[in-house]
Amino acid sequence: MRRNIDIFTQTHAPHSSRFVAGFDSINSGSCAVGFIAGQYRRIPALVAETATDDDQWRVVNLKGGKGNEAHFDAIAVLGAVDDQQAADMTLMQFGRLFDSVAMDVLTTNTNGLMRHLDTSHYHAKPSTIAPWQLKAMQDVICAEKPMWDDINLVSHKGQTANLLLDMQRHDDHDGLLSQFDGLPNLLEQLGVEEPGFDALIVQYQYLEKLTAQLHTAMKNAGKAGVQVVNVTVSKPFKRNKVAQVAVTYDMADGQSVTILFHNPDSTPSKLAPADTLISWKIQMNNRDITGAIQPNQGEGIALPVLAGRILKLVNQNSDRFKRYQVKKTEQAQALADAEQRITDKTALDKALDDEMTDLQQQIDAAHEQAKQQQELAQQNSEVLKGLMADIAATADLGEATTKNYFFKEKEVDGTKFHLSVDPFGDGLTVCLSIMPATGGEQTEEQAFTLEQLQNGGFEEAKAYLKTLDEKFNQAVVEDDSIPAEDIQFVRDIEAGTVDGLAEDNFKRLYGIAQETKNNGDEETEGAAVSAATVMAEKLKPVATEKGISLERLNTAIDDEDVLEILDSIEALQAALNAAPEPEPEPAANPDQEFLQNIIAGTVDATTVDMDHIIELGEKYPDDAAFNALYEQALNAINKAEQEAAKSLG
């Protein structure tokens, strides 16, 4: 359903100025200024800040002069409380531009206004909008007048589908798809009053017989389609002082047909047993279809003919009605779910607020504790400095930085030795680092807290420093380099002359890689990374073909982690051995391809057989993907027919 504001195009926001020839500027006040554009005419428009979705458009006809010539214009207004306010708003924003007066104010619904602007013969020359023209465009049943020959449709190329499609295009409020909400609500909308009749029971007997006959006619007419499952007859009521009766037929698919009868004789407010009832309104679901079923009102129609016409439209509308009800149910459920999520999130928001309050209290407490700890650390800092200096003196370490970092170092055959006493938050670390030229640092260290040092750990720290000092002084360098034959083996895999994926070769390469990690031989480790990458590249195409993820392997290669690369290769080989053969592609659906061709425009949508389209819609009731294509194809057909109609017009 199109909202009233959807047809409005804004050019100036409320409370903004716009330039008009002959004036310095004009302020828009509390209105948005813009226009409404149809196919054959564009008119200025105003939207009040207080406008709602329930407001109808008002069209104000203005008459004035420009120079010595008469000038006419029509302005659309949304959100005015009455006709006078609409006229005042129009004169303020547009009337003073050519000293005009408001001739009349017309009320229209959104679709009626657009139908008027899209009708060419109403706009052959500039003029105001005539009331009768706008009235003719309100709640139109369909564009082409329906014509019947008994049960056979003469208009709309003889196709019920074309008639229903024409009705759907003019169903402004989705009445064909909305479930009927019962006779009491309908009678309340009609503004009826319930009279009393002396011969009421006789009238009921007569009406039940008529209802049963029409029910039988509907059953015969709809044998292959939707069936009537329930009939409801209203009490006699008055509308415009005329006695009337309503009958509702509920269908198996959820649709309904309601027929209103009135008494047209010389005493219309009285209903006697012999009086004839004539139907004056036929409603399918919430849409008046009298003009489509009984275009010549007042003529007598045989019950089988009337039932046949009704059932044709009911059956034609059934699939679309059911799909709409499913969507409506899903939307209602989605709304309920959203409201529940709002409730849950509101509760969560409160819980988070409570948690934030609690966390803030914890943060405040932590800040207070940190402040106390900082004060304590400052007190302990001077004590720790004296203890560190005494311990460092054990190995004759010198102070090198302002942070009381004591160390000494030397180099033997390219290997560096570094002995240190290093402070941390509230303690110290005694450390010996041995750094070979080939890389791979070896470290021995032990940490002592201030509390440990003050409670017997001082002598333990000095003894540990003496032990490390002896190792420092010995300066022994062990030869743990990789054998030359292992280095050549890695190079051969890298060059591709040795198959690293063979089980024995793989195990040997893994062992060499572990050794390079341990002794820090960066050059050999780099060659092992390259060799493992060569092995990985052989497996990648096969893994990709079988849909196996290479994320772990690629990450390991990017990180240049040789052991992780080899582990990923081993896992990849296991996955390849377990991978099933790919299944063949499913065969294409010719019906789906036909709909896709309509959507793509490779098939002329104006020549499509609508009966075939309807059959396709019934063929796959539970296929969501196909139904989505079906809706797109219907939209493409509608658009093509509209374009064809425009070209003819």
TACOR-V79070 format. One record per residue. RES is the residue in one small letter. OMEGA is omega in degrees with one decimal (999 if undefined). Layout:
<<RES & OMEGA> <RES & OMEGA>>
//
This chain:
<<m & -177.9> <r & 177.2> <r & -177.0> <n & -176.6> <i & -175.1> <d & -176.0> <i & -175.1> <f & 174.0> <t & -175.7> <q & 173.6> <t & 179.3> <h & -179.9> <a & 175.7> <p & 176.6> <h & 176.0> <s & -178.0> <s & 175.8> <r & -179.2> <f & 176.6> <v & -179.7> <a & -179.3> <g & 177.9> <f & 175.6> <d & 176.4> <s & 178.8> <i & 178.5> <n & -177.2> <s & 179.1> <g & -177.8> <s & -177.4> <c & 165.5> <a & -177.4> <v & 178.7> <g & -178.3> <f & 172.2> <i & -175.0> <a & 171.3> <g & -177.9> <q & -174.8> <y & 178.1> <r & 176.1> <r & -178.6> <i & 175.7> <p & -177.8> <a & 176.3> <l & 176.1> <v & 179.9> <a & 178.8> <e & -177.9> <t & -177.5> <a & 178.0> <t & 178.9> <d & -178.0> <d & -177.9> <d & 172.8> <q & 177.8> <w & 171.5> <r & 179.3> <v & -178.6> <v & 176.1> <n & -179.7> <l & 174.5> <k & -179.5> <g & -179.0> <g & 172.5> <k & -173.6> <g & 179.2> <n & -175.6> <e & 175.7> <a & -178.9> <h & 179.3> <f & 176.6> <d & 177.0> <a & -176.6> <i & 177.0> <a & -177.8> <v & 176.9> <l & 175.8> <g & 176.5> <a & -177.9> <v & 178.0> <d & -177.6> <d & -177.6> <q & 179.1> <q & 177.9> <a & 178.9> <a & -179.5> <d & -179.9> <m & -178.4> <t & -180.0> <l & -179.6> <m & -173.5> <q & -174.8> <f & -173.1> <g & -176.7> <r & -179.5> <l & 178.1> <f & 172.1> <d & -173.2> <s & 175.1> <v & 177.9> <a & -178.6> <m & 178.4> <d & 179.2> <v & -176.9> <l & 177.8> <t & -176.8> <t & 170.9> <n & -172.5> <t & -176.5> <n & 177.2> <g & 178.4> <l & -179.3> <m & 177.7> <r & 178.7> <h & -178.9> <l & 179.8> <d & -178.4> <t & -168.8> <s & -171.1> <h & 174.6> <y & -171.1> <h & 179.2> <a & 176.8> <k & -178.0> <p & 179.3> <s & 171.6> <t & 179.6> <i & -177.7> <a & -179.4> <p & -177.6> <w & 178.2> <q & -177.9> <l & 179.7> <k & -178.7> <a & -177.0> <m & -178.0> <q & 173.1> <d & 178.7> <v & -178.9> <i & 175.7> <c & -175.6> <a & 180.0> <e & -178.6> <k & 178.7> <p & 176.7> <m & -176.4> <w & 167.3> <d & -170.0> <d & -177.4> <i & -174.6> <n & 178.1> <l & -178.2> <v & 179.9> <s & 175.4> <h & 178.4> <k & 177.1> <g & -176.2> <q & 175.9> <t & 178.8> <a & 178.8> <n & 177.8> <l & -179.4> <l & 178.4> <l & 176.8> <d & 178.8> <m & 179.7> <q & -179.7> <r & -179.2> <h & 177.8> <d & -170.1> <d & -173.1> <h & 178.1> <d & -179.0> <g & 179.7> <l & -175.7> <l & -177.2> <s & 179.6> <q & 177.8> <f & -174.9> <d & 170.2> <g & -179.0> <l & -179.2> <p & 179.7> <n & 178.7> <l & -178.7> <l & 177.3> <e & 178.0> <q & -179.6> <l & 179.0> <g & -175.8> <v & 172.4> <e & -172.7> <e & 179.0> <p & 172.6> <g & -178.8> <f & 178.6> <d & -174.8> <a & -174.2> <l & -177.5> <i & 177.9> <v & 179.0> <q & 177.0> <y & -179.9> <q & -180.0> <y & -177.1> <l & 178.2> <e & 178.4> <k & 178.6> <l & 179.7> <t & 179.9> <a & 178.5> <q & 178.7> <l & 176.8> <h & 179.0> <t & 179.0> <a & 178.0> <m & 178.7> <k & 180.0> <n & -177.8> <a & -175.3> <g & -178.0> <k & -175.9> <a & -176.2> <g & -176.1> <v & -177.8> <q & 174.6> <v & -179.3> <v & -179.0> <n & 177.9> <v & 178.8> <t & 179.5> <v & -179.0> <s & 168.6> <k & 175.1> <p & -179.5> <f & 178.7> <k & 170.5> <r & -174.9> <n & 177.7> <k & 177.8> <v & 179.5> <a & -176.2> <q & 176.5> <v & 179.2> <a & 177.9> <v & 178.7> <t & 175.8> <y & 178.7> <d & -177.4> <m & -176.4> <a & -177.5> <d & 179.2> <g & 177.7> <q & 177.4> <s & 175.7> <v & -179.6> <t & -179.9> <i & 177.5> <l & 178.8> <f & 173.4> <h & -176.3> <n & -172.9> <p & -174.2> <d & -173.5> <s & 176.4> <t & -172.0> <p & -178.6> <s & 179.3> <k & -177.0> <l & -179.9> <a & -177.7> <p & -175.9> <a & -177.9> <d & 179.4> <t & 176.4> <l & 179.3> <i & 179.6> <s & 178.0> <w & 178.3> <k & 175.3> <i & -175.2> <q & 173.5> <m & -173.4> <n & 178.2> <n & -176.2> <r & 176.3> <d & -178.9> <i & -177.8> <t & -177.8> <g & 179.7> <a & -176.3> <i & -173.6> <q & -172.9> <p & 178.1> <n & -173.3> <q & 177.6> <g & 179.9> <e & 178.3> <g & 179.3> <i & 178.4> <a & -177.0> <l & 178.6> <p & 179.5> <v & 179.4> <l & 180.0> <a & -179.7> <g & 179.4> <r & -179.1> <i & -175.6> <l & 176.1> <k & 180.0> <l & 179.2> <v & -179.7> <n & -178.2> <q & -176.3> <n & -168.8> <s & -175.1> <d & -179.1> <r & 178.1> <f & -178.4> <k & 178.4> <r & 179.5> <y & 179.7> <q & 176.8> <v & 179.0> <k & -179.3> <k & 177.3> <t & 179.0> <e & 179.2> <q & 178.3> <a & 178.4> <q & 179.0> <a & 177.7> <l & 178.6> <a & 178.5> <d & -180.0> <a & 179.0> <e & 177.5> <q & 178.0> <r & 177.7> <i & 178.1> <t & -179.9> <d & -178.1> <k & 175.8> <t & 177.6> <a & 178.7> <l & 179.4> <d & 178.1> <k & 179.4> <a & 178.9> <l & 176.8> <d & 178.3> <d & 180.0> <e & 178.2> <m & 177.5> <t & 179.2> <d & 179.8> <l & 178.7> <q & 176.6> <q & 178.0> <q & 179.2> <i & 178.8> <d & 178.8> <a & 179.6> <a & 177.6> <h & 179.1> <e & 178.7> <q & 179.2> <a & 178.9> <k & 178.8> <q & 179.4> <q & 178.9> <q & 177.7> <e & 178.7> <l & -179.9> <a & 178.4> <q & 178.8> <q & -177.5> <n & -174.4> <s & -178.2> <e & 177.9> <v & -177.7> <l & 179.8> <k & -179.5> <g & -179.7> <l & 179.9> <m & -178.9> <a & 179.0> <d & -179.6> <i & -178.9> <a & -179.9> <a & 179.8> <t & -179.2> <a & 178.1> <d & 176.9> <l & -179.8> <g & 178.9> <e & -174.7> <a & -177.1> <t & 178.5> <t & 179.6> <k & 178.2> <n & 176.8> <y & -177.1> <f & 179.5> <f & 165.9> <k & -178.0> <e & 176.1> <k & -178.9> <e & 178.6> <v & 178.7> <d & 177.1> <g & 179.1> <t & -179.8> <k & 177.3> <f & -175.2> <h & -179.9> <l & -174.1> <s & 166.6> <v & -167.9> <d & -179.8> <p & 166.4> <f & -169.5> <g & -179.6> <d & 178.8> <g & -179.6> <l & 178.5> <t & 173.5> <v & -168.5> <c & 170.4> <l & 178.8> <s & 176.7> <i & -172.8> <m & 178.4> <p & 179.7> <a & -178.7> <t & -179.0> <g & 179.2> <g & -176.9> <e & 175.8> <q & -172.8> <t & 169.2> <e & -178.3> <e & 176.9> <q & -178.6> <a & 178.9> <f & 177.2> <t & 178.2> <l & 179.8> <e & 177.8> <q & -178.4> <l & -178.3> <q & -178.0> <n & 173.5> <g & -177.5> <g & -177.7> <f & 179.5> <e & 177.9> <e & 179.4> <a & 178.4> <k & -179.6> <a & 179.6> <y & 178.0> <l & 177.4> <k & 180.0> <t & 179.8> <l & 179.3> <d & 176.8> <e & 177.9> <k & 178.3> <f & -177.5> <n & 179.4> <q & 175.4> <a & -179.5> <v & 178.1> <v & -179.5> <e & 178.4> <d & 179.6> <d & -179.5> <s & -179.3> <i & 178.2> <p & -176.9> <a & -178.4> <e & 177.4> <d & 178.0> <i & 179.2> <q & 178.3> <f & 178.5> <v & -180.0> <r & -179.8> <d & 176.5> <i & 179.3> <e & -179.2> <a & 179.6> <g & 179.5> <t & 176.9> <v & -179.4> <d & -178.8> <g & -179.6> <l & 174.6> <a & -170.5> <e & -177.8> <d & 179.7> <n & 179.4> <f & -179.8> <k & -179.2> <r & 179.1> <l & 179.2> <y & 178.9> <g & 178.8> <i & 179.9> <a & 177.2> <q & -178.8> <e & 178.7> <t & 176.7> <k & -175.5> <n & -174.5> <n & 176.3> <g & 178.4> <d & -173.3> <e & -178.5> <e & 179.1> <t & 177.9> <e & 177.6> <g & 177.1> <a & 179.5> <a & 176.1> <v & 179.8> <s & 179.6> <a & 179.7> <a & 178.3> <t & 176.0> <v & 178.7> <m & -177.7> <a & -178.3> <e & 178.1> <k & -176.1> <l & -172.8> <k & -177.6> <p & -179.1> <v & 179.9> <a & 179.4> <t & 180.0> <e & -178.3> <k & 174.4> <g & -179.5> <i & -176.3> <s & 177.3> <l & -173.6> <e & -177.8> <r & -178.0> <l & -179.1> <n & 178.2> <t & 179.6> <a & 178.9> <i & 178.6> <d & -179.4> <d & -178.6> <e & 177.7> <d & -171.0> <v & -179.1> <l & 178.4> <e & 176.4> <i & -178.8> <l & 177.1> <d & 179.0> <s & 177.6> <i & -179.3> <e & 178.2> <a & -179.7> <l & 177.5> <q & 178.4> <a & 179.3> <a & 178.4> <l & 179.9> <n & -176.9> <a & -174.4> <a & 177.4> <p & 176.0> <e & -179.5> <p & 179.3> <e & 179.9> <p & 178.5> <e & 178.9> <p & -179.3> <a & -178.5> <a & 178.5> <n & -176.9> <p & 178.0> <d & 178.8> <q & 178.6> <e & 179.0> <f & 178.3> <l & 180.0> <q & 177.5> <n & 176.6> <i & -179.0> <i & -177.3> <a & 179.6> <g & 178.6> <t & 174.3> <v & 179.4> <d & -173.6> <a & -177.4> <t & -179.4> <t & -176.4> <v & 177.0> <d & -176.0> <m & 177.1> <d & 177.8> <h & 178.3> <i & -179.8> <i & 178.0> <e & 178.7> <l & 179.2> <g & 179.3> <e & -172.7> <k & -176.2> <y & -174.1> <p & -174.6> <d & -178.4> <d & -175.7> <a & -178.1> <a & -179.6> <f & -180.0> <n & 176.5> <a & 176.2> <l & -178.6> <y & 178.3> <e & 178.9> <q & -179.9> <a & 177.3> <l & 178.3> <n & 179.2> <a & 178.6> <i & 179.5> <n & -178.3> <k & -179.6> <a & 179.8> <e & 177.1> <q & 178.9> <e & 178.9> <a & 179.4> <a & 178.4> <k & -178.0> <s & 178.0> <l & -179.9> <g & 999>>
//
